[in-house]
Amino acid sequence: MAESHPDFVIGFICLKKLSDNPALLHMTPGVQLSTGKDSLGQQYQTPESVIAAGSDVIIVGRGILQRKRS
């Protein structure tokens, strides 16, 4: 459906690459510096794993923003 409507759709929020069309962006949420999940069941992936899966944009959330510097 997205490939049929390039004038309306610019990409996907997804966990892995969904299209080989280079005009469509793949944006991935749930990224932390280590894999795992939280008490609510949210599963996290690393920046390296989402880029390897074909993501163009990493949506950064509290898993990276609230990380303490050592």
Secondary structure, DSSP 8 states (H G I E B T S, - for coil): -TTT-TTT--EEE-SS-----TTSEEEEEEE-SS-EE-TT--EEB-HHHHHHTT-SEEEE-HHHHT----
